[in-house]
Amino acid sequence: MKILRLFACTFGALFALASFGGSPVVNSKANATESAKKMRSPTVPRARDPSVAVAEEYDAARRKDTVEAYQLFIARHGDDPLAAKARADLQRLSR
C-alpha cells in the first residue's frame, strides 16, 4: 500500500511539473546562452598583421645596429622586402 502511495505521489509530481511547461524554460535558457555568446567579446585576441611584426623586428635590428641583429633578421625573414634593407645595412657595417 505504501509503495502504491509513493508511486502515485511521484507520478502526480511529474505530471504537475510537466503541466507547468518545463520545456519552454529550458529553451529560453538555451536562447539566453546563445544571445550571451553573441554579446561577449572574443576570448582570443585577433592575430597581428605579420608585416607590422616584421617591421617592428627590423626596427629593433636597426636600433641595435649590430652584425648579429641584422643576420638574425635576415635568417628569420629572408624573403621579406625589408631583408634587402637589412642586407644593405649589414654590408655597411662590414666595411
HELIX and SHEET records of a PDB file:
HELIX    1   1 LYS A    2  SER A   19  1                                  18    
HELIX    2   2 GLY A   22  MET A   39  1                                  18    
HELIX    3   3 PRO A   50  LYS A   64  1                                  15    
HELIX    4   4 VAL A   67  ARG A   76  1                                  10    
HELIX    5   5 PRO A   81  SER A   94  1                                  14    
END                                                                             
